[in-house]
Amino acid sequence: MRTIISWAILISFFLIAGEGINLIRLGIMNSLGKMPNQGWQIILGILLAGLGTSFLGGFIYHRAKRRGQIKKPDWMKK
């Protein structure tokens, strides 16, 4: 059950990031075409893509850190 919930959360953030990229694409295509420029699409797309990507990156980092796959850099060692 725990695995299903974690997969559902990951997939939802993946879809949020994908929708953000789609909004960026639509905003750029509308500004290049004859349609009025809708800057909110580009701004919302950047926010959604950034939110989804940062969550997925943080999840992967946390999982690798928990499994001991990340080591401290040399400059942080005493």
SVG drawing of the C-alpha trace seen along z (x, -y; Angstrom):
<svg xmlns="http://www.w3.org/2000/svg" viewBox="-5 -40 45 42">
<polyline fill="none" stroke="black" stroke-width="0.4" points="0.0,0.0 2.8,-2.4 4.5,-1.7 1.3,-2.5 0.9,-5.8 4.5,-6.8 4.1,-5.9 0.9,-7.9 2.6,-10.9 5.6,-10.6 3.4,-10.1 1.2,-13.1 4.3,-15.4 5.6,-14.0 2.3,-15.0 2.4,-18.4 5.9,-19.0 4.7,-17.8 1.7,-20.1 4.1,-23.0 6.2,-22.2 3.1,-22.0 1.9,-25.4 5.3,-26.9 5.1,-25.4 1.6,-26.8 2.6,-30.2 5.5,-30.4 3.4,-29.1 0.7,-31.6 3.2,-34.5 4.7,-33.5 1.3,-33.2 -1.3,-35.8 -3.0,-35.1 -2.7,-37.6 0.2,-37.0 -0.8,-35.2 2.1,-35.7 0.3,-33.9 0.7,-30.6 4.5,-30.9 4.8,-32.1 2.4,-29.3 4.3,-26.8 7.6,-27.7 6.3,-27.5 4.7,-24.1 7.7,-22.7 10.0,-24.0 7.8,-22.6 7.5,-19.2 11.2,-18.9 12.4,-20.1 10.1,-17.6 11.3,-14.7 15.0,-15.7 14.5,-16.1 12.9,-12.7 15.7,-11.0 18.3,-12.8 16.6,-11.8 16.3,-8.2 19.9,-8.0 21.0,-9.6 18.9,-7.2 20.5,-4.3 24.0,-5.6 24.8,-6.2 25.8,-9.8 29.1,-10.6 30.3,-14.0 32.6,-15.9 36.3,-16.2 36.0,-19.9 33.4,-19.1 35.4,-16.4 37.3,-17.3"/>
</svg>
